[in-house]
Amino acid sequence: MAVMVSRTDDPKDHTEDPRLAELVEHVAERLPALIDAHVAYLLREIEVYRGDVISRDDLRRSVDHNMRYLVSALRKPAEATDFTAPRETGRRRAHQGVPLPEVLRAYRTALTTLWSVLTERAQEIRDPRMVDTLVSLAGQLWQRGDEYAAQLTESYRATTTEMTVAQHQRRSALAEALFTGEPGPESAPWEVSRLLGLPPDGELAVVVAENPSTAAEGLPRVEALLAERGLVSAWRLSSALQMGVVSLRGSQWDELLDTLRGTARSRVGVSPVYSSLRDTPRALHLARVALAGGGAGQAEVTVFDPSPLAALVAHDMSEGKRIVRRVFGAVFELPSEDRVVLLDTLRAWFERAGSAEQAAEQLYCHPNTVRYRLRRLQELTGRSLSEPYEVADLAAALQALRFDRESGRTAH
C-alpha cells in the first residue's frame, strides 16, 4: 500500500490513509494516560525500577520518550529519525547499572502496549479494510521498534565498555599507589584499599607474574578466577610484569596458591602474608625476589620464605651476594658435583632442624655420610655448626644463595 507523508509543521500531520490516521490519533490522544499506566506497570513488575537508582521522574521521562517516538514514527514514517533519546537512555542506564535486558524489556512492553491499543481500536471500528491498515502499521511499528532498540543497545554497550576501561585504569592506578607507597596527597593507603574493594581487616599477599610476551598476562583472568573463590584482588599490568595485591581470610592461602598454579603461564612470585597496607611496597619486593628465584621459562609459582632472615637478606641483594662470596667462597672453587652435594646437605640439615638422621632420610644416604659432608663444609667455610653466630652466617649465606640467580646456577 502506497503511503503519502505530509510535510507541514502540524504535529498531527500523518499519512493520508484515513484509517491509519484515525488509529494513530486515537493512541496520541491517550498518550498521557498510557504513559502513566506503563510507568506504574514497570514499577510493579520490574524490581530494578523500584529502587533508589532510578527516580520516578527519570523513569517517566524515558517512557514518555519511548511512546512519543513510536507515535511520531507512525505519523511520519519516511522522515529521518532522531535517535538522541534512545542513545541518551542507553548511556544513562549503563551508568546507573541497570541490566540491559531489563532496559529492553521496559521498551518492548511499551511497544506492546501501543500495539494493543491500536488493535483494540481497529476492532471497535469494524471496518474489513482495517486488516490491511493493521498490517501496514505492524510493519512500521516493529521496524521502528527494532531501530530504537538497536540504538539503545549500541549506546548502552559502548558506555559499558568505556566504563569498564575507565574502571580498569583506575584500579590499576590505585594498585600502583599501594605498590609504590605513594597513594597521593588526598588518599591514605587504607582509603586506596577501600576504593579497590579490599577488606580492611584481612591479611594480604602480593603476587608478581612474568609476562610471557610484552604486556601479555602471565596469569590470564586471574582477578575473575580469584573472585570465583571469594578472593578480592587488584592488579596492574606493565610491559614486563603483572602485579596484584590479594586479600586473604582464614584458609584462603591454599586457594590462592591453587588458583595461581592452575593459571600460571610463566614464572610467578608470591610474597609472605602481611597485614599492614603500608608494607605493600616491601611485599612487592619480596614477591619479585621469589619470582627471580624460579626457573627461567617455567610456569611455576615460588613463594617467598616467610622467615625474618630471608626477608632481611632479600632487602639488599648486593649485600646478599657479598655474604655468599664471603661464606661459600672456598666451596665454589670445588668441582660442580662436589659443590652441589655439600650445599644440598647443608640445606637439608637446616630444613630438618639440625638432625643428621633426618637429613640423611631426605637425602637417601647414611647419617654418617651427612656428618662427613658437614665436617668438610665446616673446614671449607671456617664456620662451626656448633657456634650460634657462625651457624647464623651459614644460614644467611644459604638464604642469599637462593636469591642469587647467577650463583645459584653455578651451585646447581
Helices and strands as residue ranges (DSSP letters): H 18-29, H 31-45, G 47-50, H 56-75, H 84-96, H 100-125, H 130-180, H 189-196, E 203-210, H 222-228, E 233-237, E 241-248, H 252-263, E 268-270, G 277-279, H 280-292, E 301-303, H 308-315, H 317-328, G 331-333, H 336-351, H 356-363, H 367-381, H 388-403, H 405-411
